[in-house]
């Protein structure tokens, strides 16, 4: 399995007041691979990002290499569970991701044909706590079968690096039930 570590700030302030989506991705050797960040701010949706409806807001995410080269684009429209669109930096649709539940996502080709479920080719363990440069982070461990080819590899990667957006949590993590305070 290919292993990725997806990290995001994890402090009491980021749990409650982080309106922007931003994560950093590393390999198993701690080498930076990519950064996922919003193309633009949440705009008028900003107040919703501070509530349990954060996952309903639209997201427009750029995935870039550490040196800034675009890798892919991930977009979700406003709503409870719309399809998440994954495209190349040039705008060509790679495919879509559909959420059937918090832990069940299907991957679809550009024509909408379901290819498989994420769990058929990958695994994600969320919520581990760690420190990066002296700051607390939530570290999700992602494993993707190395034999997986395109477009599934890109779709699985997009699902993993934008997992809170894909599963409908958004940027506010206390909306999932109780308060999950950092270590």
Short mmCIF file of the C-alpha atoms (twelve columns), coordinates in Angstrom:
data_MODEL
# 
_entry.id   MODEL 
# 
loop_
_atom_site.group_PDB 
_atom_site.id 
_atom_site.type_symbol 
_atom_site.label_atom_id 
_atom_site.label_alt_id 
_atom_site.label_comp_id 
_atom_site.label_asym_id 
_atom_site.label_seq_id 
_atom_site.Cartn_x 
_atom_site.Cartn_y 
_atom_site.Cartn_z 
_atom_site.pdbx_PDB_model_num 
ATOM 1   C CA . UNK A 1   0.000   0.000  0.000   1 
ATOM 2   C CA . UNK A 2   1.131   3.569  -0.715  1 
ATOM 3   C CA . UNK A 3   0.866   5.614  2.467   1 
ATOM 4   C CA . UNK A 4   0.020   9.311  2.769   1 
ATOM 5   C CA . UNK A 5   -0.280  11.412 5.912   1 
ATOM 6   C CA . UNK A 6   -2.792  14.247 5.688   1 
ATOM 7   C CA . UNK A 7   -2.262  16.894 8.371   1 
ATOM 8   C CA . UNK A 8   -4.280  19.906 9.423   1 
ATOM 9   C CA . UNK A 9   -4.112  22.340 12.360  1 
ATOM 10  C CA . UNK A 10  -5.732  20.866 15.458  1 
ATOM 11  C CA . UNK A 11  -6.152  23.370 18.255  1 
ATOM 12  C CA . UNK A 12  -9.244  24.454 20.123  1 
ATOM 13  C CA . UNK A 13  -9.299  27.629 18.009  1 
ATOM 14  C CA . UNK A 14  -9.039  25.722 14.712  1 
ATOM 15  C CA . UNK A 15  -11.816 23.402 15.839  1 
ATOM 16  C CA . UNK A 16  -14.157 26.314 16.409  1 
ATOM 17  C CA . UNK A 17  -13.072 29.158 14.152  1 
ATOM 18  C CA . UNK A 18  -11.289 27.851 11.052  1 
ATOM 19  C CA . UNK A 19  -13.355 28.886 8.037   1 
ATOM 20  C CA . UNK A 20  -10.746 27.927 5.398   1 
ATOM 21  C CA . UNK A 21  -9.858  24.387 4.397   1 
ATOM 22  C CA . UNK A 22  -6.106  23.732 4.320   1 
ATOM 23  C CA . UNK A 23  -4.145  20.505 4.756   1 
ATOM 24  C CA . UNK A 24  -0.588  19.395 4.085   1 
ATOM 25  C CA . UNK A 25  0.226   15.921 2.755   1 
ATOM 26  C CA . UNK A 26  3.401   13.922 3.470   1 
ATOM 27  C CA . UNK A 27  4.655   10.480 2.463   1 
ATOM 28  C CA . UNK A 28  5.786   7.742  4.863   1 
ATOM 29  C CA . UNK A 29  9.307   9.262  4.863   1 
ATOM 30  C CA . UNK A 30  7.950   12.635 6.029   1 
ATOM 31  C CA . UNK A 31  8.587   14.236 2.627   1 
ATOM 32  C CA . UNK A 32  6.088   16.997 1.737   1 
ATOM 33  C CA . UNK A 33  3.990   15.943 -1.266  1 
ATOM 34  C CA . UNK A 34  1.204   18.477 -1.618  1 
ATOM 35  C CA . UNK A 35  -0.834  21.243 -0.034  1 
ATOM 36  C CA . UNK A 36  -4.607  21.467 -0.357  1 
ATOM 37  C CA . UNK A 37  -6.041  24.958 0.044   1 
ATOM 38  C CA . UNK A 38  -9.086  26.930 -0.953  1 
ATOM 39  C CA . UNK A 39  -8.813  28.901 -4.189  1 
ATOM 40  C CA . UNK A 40  -10.792 31.717 -2.617  1 
ATOM 41  C CA . UNK A 41  -12.233 32.364 0.802   1 
ATOM 42  C CA . UNK A 42  -15.688 31.225 1.873   1 
ATOM 43  C CA . UNK A 43  -17.109 34.693 1.168   1 
ATOM 44  C CA . UNK A 44  -20.762 34.978 2.180   1 
ATOM 45  C CA . UNK A 45  -20.674 31.391 3.462   1 
ATOM 46  C CA . UNK A 46  -18.159 32.333 6.174   1 
ATOM 47  C CA . UNK A 47  -20.772 32.465 8.990   1 
ATOM 48  C CA . UNK A 48  -21.945 28.935 8.048   1 
ATOM 49  C CA . UNK A 49  -18.381 27.645 8.262   1 
ATOM 50  C CA . UNK A 50  -18.492 28.435 12.006  1 
ATOM 51  C CA . UNK A 51  -21.549 26.204 12.520  1 
ATOM 52  C CA . UNK A 52  -22.502 22.576 12.131  1 
ATOM 53  C CA . UNK A 53  -23.491 23.466 8.541   1 
ATOM 54  C CA . UNK A 54  -19.856 23.947 7.496   1 
ATOM 55  C CA . UNK A 55  -19.994 20.719 5.507   1 
ATOM 56  C CA . UNK A 56  -22.945 22.019 3.502   1 
ATOM 57  C CA . UNK A 57  -21.011 25.003 2.129   1 
ATOM 58  C CA . UNK A 58  -19.302 24.996 -1.247  1 
ATOM 59  C CA . UNK A 59  -15.566 24.355 -1.455  1 
ATOM 60  C CA . UNK A 60  -13.146 25.200 -4.251  1 
ATOM 61  C CA . UNK A 61  -9.823  23.485 -3.459  1 
ATOM 62  C CA . UNK A 62  -6.492  23.596 -5.252  1 
ATOM 63  C CA . UNK A 63  -4.038  20.745 -4.747  1 
ATOM 64  C CA . UNK A 64  -0.490  21.936 -5.375  1 
ATOM 65  C CA . UNK A 65  2.993   20.458 -5.046  1 
ATOM 66  C CA . UNK A 66  5.248   21.964 -2.331  1 
ATOM 67  C CA . UNK A 67  6.919   24.196 -4.955  1 
ATOM 68  C CA . UNK A 68  3.512   25.483 -6.132  1 
ATOM 69  C CA . UNK A 69  2.859   23.425 -9.291  1 
ATOM 70  C CA . UNK A 70  -0.877  22.634 -9.626  1 
ATOM 71  C CA . UNK A 71  -1.745  18.933 -9.316  1 
ATOM 72  C CA . UNK A 72  -5.552  18.867 -9.341  1 
ATOM 73  C CA . UNK A 73  -8.682  20.814 -8.448  1 
ATOM 74  C CA . UNK A 74  -11.472 19.601 -6.121  1 
ATOM 75  C CA . UNK A 75  -14.864 21.344 -6.053  1 
ATOM 76  C CA . UNK A 76  -18.048 20.789 -4.057  1 
ATOM 77  C CA . UNK A 77  -21.249 22.740 -4.575  1 
ATOM 78  C CA . UNK A 78  -23.491 23.934 -1.736  1 
ATOM 79  C CA . UNK A 79  -25.679 21.212 -0.278  1 
ATOM 80  C CA . UNK A 80  -25.783 18.214 2.008   1 
ATOM 81  C CA . UNK A 81  -24.258 15.562 -0.278  1 
ATOM 82  C CA . UNK A 82  -23.609 16.799 -3.814  1 
ATOM 83  C CA . UNK A 83  -21.029 15.073 -5.985  1 
ATOM 84  C CA . UNK A 84  -17.480 16.334 -5.484  1 
ATOM 85  C CA . UNK A 85  -15.831 17.112 -8.826  1 
ATOM 86  C CA . UNK A 86  -12.147 16.321 -9.357  1 
ATOM 87  C CA . UNK A 87  -10.395 17.885 -12.350 1 
ATOM 88  C CA . UNK A 88  -6.952  18.526 -13.776 1 
ATOM 89  C CA . UNK A 89  -5.379  21.975 -13.319 1 
ATOM 90  C CA . UNK A 90  -6.503  22.714 -16.906 1 
ATOM 91  C CA . UNK A 91  -10.117 21.995 -15.945 1 
ATOM 92  C CA . UNK A 92  -10.569 18.560 -17.556 1 
ATOM 93  C CA . UNK A 93  -12.867 16.417 -15.408 1 
ATOM 94  C CA . UNK A 94  -11.099 13.370 -13.938 1 
ATOM 95  C CA . UNK A 95  -14.257 12.133 -12.230 1 
ATOM 96  C CA . UNK A 96  -16.537 12.619 -9.255  1 
ATOM 97  C CA . UNK A 97  -16.888 11.356 -5.716  1 
ATOM 98  C CA . UNK A 98  -20.290 10.658 -4.191  1 
ATOM 99  C CA . UNK A 99  -20.825 10.275 -0.452  1 
ATOM 100 C CA . UNK A 100 -23.318 7.649  0.676   1 
ATOM 101 C CA . UNK A 101 -22.510 8.077  4.376   1 
ATOM 102 C CA . UNK A 102 -19.709 9.547  6.472   1 
ATOM 103 C CA . UNK A 103 -17.461 6.552  5.732   1 
ATOM 104 C CA . UNK A 104 -18.735 5.360  2.333   1 
ATOM 105 C CA . UNK A 105 -17.700 7.149  -0.858  1 
ATOM 106 C CA . UNK A 106 -18.042 5.947  -4.431  1 
ATOM 107 C CA . UNK A 107 -15.644 6.995  -7.184  1 
ATOM 108 C CA . UNK A 108 -17.068 7.773  -10.649 1 
ATOM 109 C CA . UNK A 109 -15.539 8.352  -14.075 1 
ATOM 110 C CA . UNK A 110 -16.264 11.585 -16.036 1 
ATOM 111 C CA . UNK A 111 -19.418 10.077 -17.560 1 
ATOM 112 C CA . UNK A 112 -20.821 9.311  -14.083 1 
ATOM 113 C CA . UNK A 113 -20.219 5.546  -14.205 1 
ATOM 114 C CA . UNK A 114 -19.378 4.202  -10.748 1 
ATOM 115 C CA . UNK A 115 -15.917 2.628  -10.765 1 
ATOM 116 C CA . UNK A 116 -15.706 1.412  -7.153  1 
ATOM 117 C CA . UNK A 117 -15.940 2.485  -3.541  1 
ATOM 118 C CA . UNK A 118 -12.950 4.163  -1.896  1 
ATOM 119 C CA . UNK A 119 -12.699 1.270  0.575   1 
ATOM 120 C CA . UNK A 120 -12.194 -1.150 -2.350  1 
ATOM 121 C CA . UNK A 121 -8.825  0.455  -3.155  1 
ATOM 122 C CA . UNK A 122 -7.877  2.425  -0.061  1 
ATOM 123 C CA . UNK A 123 -8.161  2.919  3.646   1 
ATOM 124 C CA . UNK A 124 -8.183  6.020  5.819   1 
ATOM 125 C CA . UNK A 125 -7.619  6.231  9.564   1 
ATOM 126 C CA . UNK A 126 -8.569  9.663  10.854  1 
ATOM 127 C CA . UNK A 127 -8.030  11.610 14.013  1 
ATOM 128 C CA . UNK A 128 -4.508  10.727 15.173  1 
ATOM 129 C CA . UNK A 129 -2.769  13.618 16.918  1 
ATOM 130 C CA . UNK A 130 0.823   14.641 16.276  1 
ATOM 131 C CA . UNK A 131 3.101   17.650 16.300  1 
ATOM 132 C CA . UNK A 132 4.603   19.308 13.249  1 
ATOM 133 C CA . UNK A 133 7.049   22.182 13.782  1 
ATOM 134 C CA . UNK A 134 5.948   22.400 17.433  1 
ATOM 135 C CA . UNK A 135 2.241   22.776 16.580  1 
ATOM 136 C CA . UNK A 136 -0.552  20.253 17.066  1 
ATOM 137 C CA . UNK A 137 -2.022  18.651 13.981  1 
ATOM 138 C CA . UNK A 138 -4.633  16.056 13.194  1 
ATOM 139 C CA . UNK A 139 -2.910  13.355 11.173  1 
ATOM 140 C CA . UNK A 140 -4.978  11.086 8.953   1 
ATOM 141 C CA . UNK A 141 -3.194  7.998  7.664   1 
ATOM 142 C CA . UNK A 142 -4.220  7.027  4.139   1 
ATOM 143 C CA . UNK A 143 -3.277  3.835  2.329   1 
ATOM 144 C CA . UNK A 144 -3.983  3.424  -1.377  1 
ATOM 145 C CA . UNK A 145 -3.285  0.191  -3.238  1 
ATOM 146 C CA . UNK A 146 -0.159  0.882  -5.365  1 
ATOM 147 C CA . UNK A 147 -1.559  -1.135 -8.300  1 
ATOM 148 C CA . UNK A 148 -4.431  1.323  -8.710  1 
ATOM 149 C CA . UNK A 149 -4.184  3.242  -11.990 1 
ATOM 150 C CA . UNK A 150 -5.705  6.460  -13.279 1 
ATOM 151 C CA . UNK A 151 -8.319  7.831  -12.923 1 
ATOM 152 C CA . UNK A 152 -8.886  5.855  -9.708  1 
ATOM 153 C CA . UNK A 153 -5.552  6.928  -8.181  1 
ATOM 154 C CA . UNK A 154 -6.388  10.636 -8.590  1 
ATOM 155 C CA . UNK A 155 -9.951  10.139 -7.342  1 
ATOM 156 C CA . UNK A 156 -8.783  8.158  -4.292  1 
ATOM 157 C CA . UNK A 157 -6.138  10.789 -3.541  1 
ATOM 158 C CA . UNK A 158 -8.713  13.580 -3.854  1 
ATOM 159 C CA . UNK A 159 -11.091 11.694 -1.554  1 
ATOM 160 C CA . UNK A 160 -8.329  11.330 1.048   1 
ATOM 161 C CA . UNK A 161 -6.845  14.838 0.970   1 
ATOM 162 C CA . UNK A 162 -10.282 16.493 1.061   1 
ATOM 163 C CA . UNK A 163 -11.931 13.878 3.280   1 
ATOM 164 C CA . UNK A 164 -13.657 16.372 5.607   1 
ATOM 165 C CA . UNK A 165 -15.159 18.107 2.571   1 
ATOM 166 C CA . UNK A 166 -16.083 14.850 0.810   1 
ATOM 167 C CA . UNK A 167 -17.777 13.309 3.857   1 
ATOM 168 C CA . UNK A 168 -19.611 16.544 4.673   1 
ATOM 169 C CA . UNK A 169 -17.847 17.716 7.844   1 
ATOM 170 C CA . UNK A 170 -16.254 20.805 6.335   1 
ATOM 171 C CA . UNK A 171 -13.917 22.839 8.534   1 
ATOM 172 C CA . UNK A 172 -15.748 22.712 11.863  1 
ATOM 173 C CA . UNK A 173 -15.100 19.422 13.609  1 
ATOM 174 C CA . UNK A 174 -17.264 19.846 16.681  1 
ATOM 175 C CA . UNK A 175 -20.324 19.342 14.457  1 
ATOM 176 C CA . UNK A 176 -19.739 15.567 14.483  1 
ATOM 177 C CA . UNK A 177 -21.105 14.945 17.919  1 
ATOM 178 C CA . UNK A 178 -19.040 15.886 20.919  1 
ATOM 179 C CA . UNK A 179 -16.125 18.177 21.253  1 
ATOM 180 C CA . UNK A 180 -12.892 16.507 20.205  1 
ATOM 181 C CA . UNK A 181 -10.202 18.519 21.971  1 
ATOM 182 C CA . UNK A 182 -6.584  18.300 20.867  1 
ATOM 183 C CA . UNK A 183 -3.825  16.561 22.824  1 
# 
